[in-house]
Amino acid sequence: LIMKDKVYLENVVDYYLYCMMIAAGDNLFDNSYFVAEPLESGEYRFKEIPWDMNATFGNIRVNYFEERETEIDNLTSKIAKALLESDDETFLKMASSRWNEVNSTVFSEENITELATEYIEYTENSGAYARNLERWPEYKVNNGNNESKRMKELWNKQQFYDFIKIRREFLNSYYSK
């Protein structure tokens, strides 16, 4: 059982919404770490922080963009899932309220697109993207057929931007209920 007094609920809400917005399926069970912050009482309270972002924005090593645009269940961290499954509606109310706060600022389409463009340009201009393609020219696609695809075929900038728009529309509808 997750004890609410052991985690910063605001952080759990923000992490949950973050994973929801960018469809960060790879950050729910790994690719994150916990920071234990000491309280004056001598106890600790935990925050979760993500770190590996390649399987985000619908990219899960295969073109599942359409499936991730409207996915919820497989994008919920263990802590958030435990809080959502409890009888207490506090967490979902906090998440909906927080979504309404960040929807027009941090998670606005303009802001996310601008940040994405900045990082895409940095990755391309620094040579990191070319080095990645050189190092892994083919990638085993996780579609049950163990098929190989050229890495370049898996990257589609317009699909990425379309995902942002469609995902936001879906989440606006989801959190307005």
C-alpha positions, 0 to 999 in steps of 0.5 A, a space after each residue: 500500500 502506498 502511504 500518502 505521507 511518504 510521497 509528495 502528492 504534488 510531485 506524483 500528480 505532476 509526474 503522472 500528468 507528465 507521463 500522460 502528456 508525453 506518453 512516457 511508457 518507458 518511465 513508469 517502471 524504470 528510467 526514473 529515480 527517486 529522491 528522498 528529501 528529509 523532513 524536519 521530523 527526521 522522516 523522508 518524503 519521496 519525489 520521482 524524477 524521469 531521465 530516459 526520454 527516447 520512448 515518448 511522444 508515441 515512440 515505443 520503438 515501433 510506429 504505435 503513434 495512433 495507439 498511444 494518442 488515446 492511451 491511459 492505462 499503460 501510462 500510469 506509474 505504480 504510485 499513481 495507479 495505487 492512488 487512483 485505485 484507492 477509494 479516495 478521489 483526491 488524486 484524480 481531483 488533484 490531477 484534473 485541477 493541475 491539468 487545468 493549470 498547466 494546460 495553457 502554460 507548460 503543456 500548451 501545444 505551442 510550448 511543447 512544440 517549441 521545446 520539441 523543435 529546440 531539442 530536435 534541432 539540437 540533436 540534429 545540429 550536434 550530430 547526435 542523431 547522425 551518430 545514433 543512425 550510424 551506431 544503430 542503422 537497423 532496429 528490431 521492431 517490437 511487433 511480434 515478428 522480430 522485424 528489422 527496420 531502418 532507424 531512419 524509417 522510425 523517425 517522422 518529425 511531422 508525426 511527432 508534432 501531430 502526436 502532440 496536438 492529438 494527445 493534448 486534445 484527447 487529454 483535454 477531453 479526458 480531464 474535463 470529465 
